[in-house]
Amino acid sequence: MNEVFLVLIASFVAMLLLNIPIAITIAMSSFLAMIAAGHDAILQVAIDMVDGIGRTSLLPIPFFIFSGILMGRGSIAFRLINFARAIVGWFPGGLALVNAVTCMLFGALSGSAVAAVSSIGGFMIPEMDKEGYDKNFSVALTSTAATTGMLIPPSNIMIVYAVASGVTTVEAMFMAGILPGLLVGLFIIAITLVIAVKSGYKAGERSSMMEIFQTMNKALLSLLLIIIVIGGILGGVFTATEASAVAVAYSFILAFYVYKQVSYKDLPEICLQTGKTTAIVMLMIGASTAMSTILTYENIPQMISQALLSVSENPWVILIIINITLLLVGTFMDMTPALLIFTPIFLPVVSSDLIGMDPVHFGIMMIANLCIGLCTPPVGSCLFVGCGVGKTSIAQVSRPMLPFFFAMVIALLFITFIPALSLWIPRMLGL
């Protein structure tokens, strides 16, 4: 095996075990691998990191982060909860279904699965506890349903993949995520309904048409953000970058002047939070660019591609191996670095003549796969936040999590082996 690759892997694993921050781990392991390869490591890593974060295609990220923070503070959580309660609250286990639907909507609006868990879960988990729902079931449901927001646009992780792949556009990724995101959400809702019926969780009162209309009217302005972003891109009114700026302007008006839940004195803190989050993302992108360079220099993606293709000539078998690998990776690595590291490794494999997978389809498959890692131990950020909000432990939530994990894996298989789910809308729009 290539000694440079061994240095890269050994240093990467060692620093992870030492609990060194992932961005620094990626950069330092790349630095050591470049020394082993005989390159001017300091200069090369610096150039790669600057090049990595200097791409104009990354401009939407800080805007969507800023918009998501504004929407998260603009009291939209309760408006969405009331709207979901009016629509699905009368089903068996109505409160659980309200939780699932609201997490999906809030995750898409805020662009953050963790924000959805903390905002929606902070209210819904105690409410479900009062109504006799098992607390661990509530935490498992909240943690998994929130991840669907990573697939439903606008989603920063899709921008990251578009940059990492170098062969897709943000617009195509946004459109490709709509049906898979809804599919994962429907699978989670279906499992929730089955558990609710089996456990005997009661249904809420059926809302009148007037109540549905009133709650929809209150939530409509928030939901319009998704419609404006997707509709504007679909109609060719603006690009993804321009859509992110429009999202900020719209969120600002809602939070400051319509809902009046945010004041100008909060603005410095919001800007600081946006800057910190953006800096973390950009540092990981820059470090991952350096790692991609050394991988390319040493032809490591080609080596891995040949190794995988030598295992089997059956495309289904290879895709299952890749999915299992990503599922394992997702249990100990956050979504953004995992995507940045493994996209240049696996994309050549799936793009080969044997498999011929569309890069957009592969991106959606990767994101859907890594979403599962957000709610699985030991590094599932959504699971950690959910346990904190619900005041329970990961060990206690693990068993109730299994049906939702199963539902997400089944949805992942649909996404993997039915390309039309990801490609129908982009192809229809010529993206």
C-alpha atoms as one frame of an Amber mdcrd trajectory, in Angstrom:
protein
   0.000   0.000   0.000   1.163   3.567  -0.746   3.261   4.779   2.235   1.882
   8.336   1.863  -1.625   6.931   2.233  -0.534   5.032   5.352   0.874   8.228
   6.872  -2.365  10.062   6.044  -4.620   7.394   7.570  -2.446   6.710  10.627
  -2.079  10.386  11.542  -5.761  11.062  10.884  -6.944   8.192  13.124  -4.406
   9.030  15.842  -5.514  12.658  16.047  -9.175  11.643  16.078  -8.473   9.330
  19.019  -6.717  12.229  20.773  -9.952  14.217  20.347  -8.266  16.946  18.286
 -10.847  19.103  16.434 -11.736  17.573  13.089 -10.658  20.553  10.946  -7.198
  20.594  12.552  -7.011  16.808  12.247  -7.708  16.973   8.507  -5.202  19.803
   7.933  -2.409  18.267  10.020  -2.771  14.764   8.568  -2.659  16.305   5.078
   0.442  18.277   6.106   2.236  15.135   7.340   1.240  13.203   4.198   2.655
  15.981   2.003   5.941  15.847   3.925   6.034  12.078   3.338   5.389  12.702
  -0.368   8.280  15.187  -0.543   6.210  18.315  -1.188   6.701  21.779   0.316
   3.994  21.008   2.862   3.566  24.418   4.539   3.226  26.293   1.279   1.037
  23.660  -0.374  -1.419  23.353   2.525  -1.699  27.151   2.766  -2.363  27.478
  -0.981  -4.932  24.664  -0.941  -6.806  26.087   2.038  -6.979  29.567   0.498
  -8.105  28.118  -2.834 -10.669  25.937  -1.071 -12.483  28.773   0.673 -12.041
  31.307  -2.135 -14.685  29.846  -4.432 -17.666  32.037  -5.265 -19.923  28.973
  -5.101 -19.493  29.049  -1.301 -21.052  32.512  -0.976 -24.567  31.199  -0.168
 -23.343  29.450   2.990 -22.975  32.493   5.318 -26.207  33.969   3.959 -28.235
  30.809   4.590 -26.645  30.453   8.043 -27.635  34.038   8.862 -31.147  33.451
   7.516 -31.494  30.232   9.516 -30.503  31.947  12.772 -33.004  34.739  12.151
 -35.782  32.246  11.412 -34.849  30.262  14.495 -35.308  33.332  16.681 -38.425
  34.621  14.993 -40.995  32.542  16.933 -41.714  30.366  13.926 -41.465  27.170
  16.001 -44.807  27.729  17.749 -46.502  28.812  14.524 -45.357  25.632  12.797
 -46.373  23.486  15.787 -49.886  24.934  15.801 -50.178  24.457  12.039 -49.013
  20.834  12.242 -51.357  20.212  15.186 -54.318  21.421  13.152 -53.433  19.135
  10.221 -52.290  15.852  11.811 -53.063  16.249  15.517 -56.292  14.225  15.235
 -54.508  11.018  14.163 -53.597   8.340  16.743 -50.471   9.613  18.448 -51.309
  13.025  17.059 -48.791  14.872  19.216 -45.996  12.613  17.958 -47.006  13.284
  14.350 -47.100  17.018  15.097 -43.541  16.710  16.401 -42.367  14.874  13.262
 -43.988  17.265  10.785 -42.813  20.363  12.650 -39.231  19.101  12.867 -39.245
  18.541   9.101 -40.548  22.039   8.398 -38.309  23.794  10.917 -35.232  21.862
   9.811 -35.821  22.973   6.217 -36.462  26.600   7.196 -33.511  26.932   9.564
 -31.137  24.733   7.563 -29.985  23.118  10.804 -31.027  19.743  12.172 -29.565
  20.564  15.594 -31.555  23.823  15.731 -34.714  21.872  14.914 -34.058  19.399
  17.743 -33.409  22.130  20.303 -36.206  24.502  19.216 -38.977  21.999  18.494
 -37.828  19.373  20.960 -37.522  21.949  23.736 -41.296  22.423  23.565 -42.646
  19.172  22.134 -40.744  16.637  24.257 -42.061  18.058  27.582 -45.562  18.353
  26.034 -45.477  14.719  24.911 -44.224  13.729  28.364 -47.265  15.417  29.944
 -49.577  13.503  27.597 -48.108  10.143  28.621 -45.726   9.509  25.729 -42.557
   7.596  26.493 -39.821  10.209  26.821 -37.199   8.104  25.051 -39.565   7.582
  22.113 -40.095  11.355  21.941 -36.344  12.008  21.888 -35.751   9.352  19.205
 -38.529  10.784  17.030 -37.327  14.380  17.378 -33.688  13.493  16.676 -34.481
  11.580  13.482 -37.230  13.801  12.044 -35.023  16.886  12.343 -32.427  15.425
   9.963 -34.833  15.588   6.999 -34.166  19.337   6.863 -30.699  18.527   5.494
 -32.308  17.069   2.356 -35.132  19.567   1.860 -33.742  22.818   0.373 -32.315
  25.266   1.131 -29.525  23.185   2.660 -25.925  24.253   3.272 -24.658  20.683
   3.067 -25.801  20.527  -0.564 -23.686  23.598  -1.308 -20.706  21.867   0.312
 -21.228  18.761  -1.839 -21.567  20.823  -5.025 -18.185  22.408  -4.238 -16.548
  19.118  -3.206 -17.696  17.283  -6.331 -16.782  20.062  -8.747 -19.197  18.655
 -11.329 -22.629  19.614  -9.979 -24.442  22.876  -9.331 -26.111  24.077  -6.167
 -29.368  24.575  -8.081 -29.379  20.941  -9.250 -28.684  19.684  -5.723 -31.467
  21.813  -4.235 -34.010  20.463  -6.700 -32.752  16.889  -6.336 -33.271  16.889
  -2.568 -37.000  17.655  -2.575 -38.450  14.184  -3.241 -35.837  12.222  -1.214
 -36.329  14.588   1.743 -40.089  14.096   1.640 -39.624  10.334   1.262 -37.452
  10.063   4.385 -39.949  12.223   6.271 -42.880  10.028   5.177 -41.058   6.871
   6.300 -40.444   8.421   9.723 -44.088   9.544   9.956 -45.280   6.044   8.964
 -43.159   4.395  11.678 -44.402   6.983  14.182 -48.007   6.170  13.317 -47.408
   2.415  13.664 -45.752   2.850  17.083 -48.521   5.236  18.206 -51.266   2.741
  17.310 -49.365  -0.175  18.880 -48.681   1.810  22.077 -52.227   3.138  22.319
 -51.278   6.803  22.218 -54.428   8.860  22.003 -55.505  11.138  19.200 -56.144
  14.838  19.621 -59.271  16.708  18.683 -60.027  17.225  15.005 -59.581  20.866
  14.002 -62.222  22.703  12.050 -61.498  24.122   8.629 -61.496  27.593  10.187
 -58.822  26.557  12.727 -56.712  24.960   9.992 -56.984  28.112   7.909 -56.086
  30.361  10.855 -53.007  28.352  11.865 -51.920  28.061   8.234 -52.294  31.797
   7.828 -50.018  32.411  10.833 -47.393  29.939   9.589 -47.660  30.862   5.914
 -45.191  33.739   5.974 -42.537  31.452   7.466 -43.228  28.656   4.980 -43.021
  31.119   2.118 -39.247  31.239   2.598 -38.911  27.745   1.117 -41.334  28.598
  -1.689 -39.500  31.838  -2.507 -36.070  30.173  -2.612 -37.157  27.119  -4.621
 -39.593  29.054  -6.812 -37.051  31.765  -7.570 -34.438  29.218  -8.627 -36.981
  27.175 -10.598 -38.259  30.240 -12.406 -34.780  31.471 -13.229 -35.433  34.654
 -11.265 -32.202  34.318  -9.316 -29.249  31.991  -8.766 -28.611  30.018  -5.583
 -26.281  32.775  -4.336 -28.878  35.464  -5.024 -31.526  33.236  -3.411 -29.464
  33.152  -0.205 -29.365  36.964  -0.102 -33.121  37.097  -0.710 -33.574  34.588
   2.141 -31.647  36.890   4.500 -33.701  39.943   3.497 -36.976  38.029   3.884
 -35.975  36.496   7.241 -34.823  39.896   8.482 -38.180  41.513   7.654 -40.113
  38.677   9.299 -38.023  38.550  12.481 -37.660  42.323  13.001 -40.826  43.873
  11.605 -43.551  41.231  11.195 -43.112  38.861  14.149 -41.081  41.459  16.138
 -39.271  38.744  18.089 -35.783  40.088  17.306 -34.529  43.591  18.046 -31.540
  45.545  16.782 -29.704  44.958  20.057 -29.706  41.237  19.173 -28.067  41.868
  15.805 -24.390  41.885  16.989 -24.886  38.524  18.709 -26.599  37.073  15.602
 -23.796  38.328  13.359 -21.184  36.887  15.727 -22.942  33.514  15.785 -23.151
  33.564  11.986 -19.459  34.412  11.743 -18.434  31.622  14.117 -20.510  28.991
  12.316 -19.293  30.161   8.910 -15.673  30.126  10.082 -15.986  26.532  11.294
 -17.497  25.404   7.980 -14.909  27.289   5.915 -12.020  25.929   7.977 -13.234
  22.385   7.352 -13.648  23.106   3.626 -10.143  24.578   3.408  -8.573  21.682
   5.307 -10.458  19.132   3.223  -9.226  20.813   0.045  -5.659  20.188   1.213
  -6.507  16.541   1.870  -8.123  16.237  -1.575  -4.904  17.549  -3.126  -2.686
  14.930  -1.527  -5.230  12.227  -2.389  -5.103  13.353  -6.015  -1.288  13.582
  -6.079  -0.986   9.990  -4.891  -3.845   8.626  -7.085  -5.532   7.305  -3.947
  -9.126   7.637  -5.290  -8.096   5.539  -8.290  -6.513   2.939  -5.974  -9.671
   2.693  -3.888 -11.805   2.620  -7.032  -9.824  -0.308  -8.441  -9.998  -2.118
  -5.091 -13.776  -1.741  -4.884 -14.320  -2.710  -8.497 -12.171  -5.799  -7.972
 -14.473  -6.959  -5.160 -17.456  -7.281  -7.470 -18.658  -6.257 -10.893 -22.211
  -5.947  -9.630 -23.088  -2.209  -9.261 -25.615  -2.964  -6.509 -22.982  -4.747
  -4.414 -20.542  -1.841  -4.779 -23.208   0.721  -3.840 -24.159  -1.326  -0.781
 -20.469  -1.474   0.268 -20.191   2.321  -0.135 -23.387   2.858   1.865 -22.218
   0.583   4.678 -18.889   2.411   4.762 -20.614   5.799   4.962 -22.996   4.550
   7.665 -20.004   3.484   9.753 -18.187   6.767   9.049 -21.291   8.731  10.055
 -21.263   7.171  13.513 -17.983   8.892  14.448 -17.622  11.822  12.031 -19.817
  14.863  11.484 -21.574  15.291   8.154 -19.547  18.154   6.639 -16.026  16.689
   7.032 -17.260  13.219   6.052 -18.760  14.623   2.868 -15.654  16.630   2.045
 -13.313  13.697   2.598 -15.255  10.874   0.960 -16.733  12.674  -2.049 -13.413
  12.757  -3.964 -12.763   9.131  -2.938 -16.087   7.548  -3.899 -17.233   9.813
  -6.733 -14.731   8.315  -9.227 -15.985   4.836  -8.255 -19.663   5.537  -8.868
 -18.907   7.584 -11.989 -17.048   4.688 -13.605 -18.439   2.972 -16.688 -19.458
  -0.028 -14.591 -21.835   1.937 -12.338 -22.443   5.165 -14.283 -24.133   6.945
 -11.365 -25.058  10.596 -11.845 -23.026  12.857  -9.477 -26.218  14.625  -8.361
 -27.829  11.295  -7.473 -24.678  10.230  -5.611 -24.661  13.499  -3.645 -28.224
  12.980  -2.460 -27.396   9.381  -1.533 -24.386  10.551   0.503 -26.356  13.246
   2.316 -29.248  10.883   3.094 -26.735   8.351   4.401 -24.812  10.805   6.573
 -28.073  12.218   7.968 -28.469   8.873   9.738 -25.149   9.522  11.470 -26.570
  12.717  13.002 -28.823  10.624  15.226 -26.602   7.625  15.988 -23.951   7.316
  18.718 -21.162   8.047  19.442 -21.013  11.384  17.549 -24.665  11.950  16.638
 -25.068  15.672  17.299 -28.873  15.553  17.001 -29.024  12.615  19.393 -26.831
  14.405  21.952 -28.964  17.556  21.818 -32.181  15.517  21.950 -30.992  13.618
  25.046 -30.013  16.923  26.645 -33.400  18.472  25.961 -35.268  15.342  27.052
 -33.034  14.829  30.103 -32.340  11.202  29.283 -29.336   9.116  28.207 -28.173
   7.737  24.878 -28.367   4.190  26.285 -32.055   4.648  27.128 -32.865   6.147
  23.715 -31.007   3.510  21.707 -33.813   0.927  21.727 -36.639   3.350  20.733
 -34.290   4.681  18.033 -34.103   1.332  16.205 -37.448   1.542  14.319 -36.567
   5.051  13.083 -33.081   3.913  12.112 -34.651   1.046  10.157 -37.070   3.458
   8.416 -34.234   5.792   7.409 -32.136   2.917   6.066 -35.063   1.628   3.971
 -35.584   5.150   2.613 -31.834   5.288   1.850 -32.123   2.088  -0.208 -34.990
   3.606  -2.196 -32.900   6.729  -2.817 -29.854   4.651  -3.802 -31.513   2.288
  -6.248 -34.245   4.514  -7.716 -32.346   7.360  -9.433 -35.562   9.067 -10.554
 -36.294  10.100  -6.979 -33.264  12.406  -7.102 -33.017  13.173 -10.808 -36.594
  13.599 -12.029 -37.027  17.231 -10.959 -33.516  18.432 -12.001 -33.824  16.762
 -15.412 -37.306  18.124 -15.921 -35.873  21.602 -15.300 -32.794  21.012 -17.449
 -30.354  21.372 -14.505
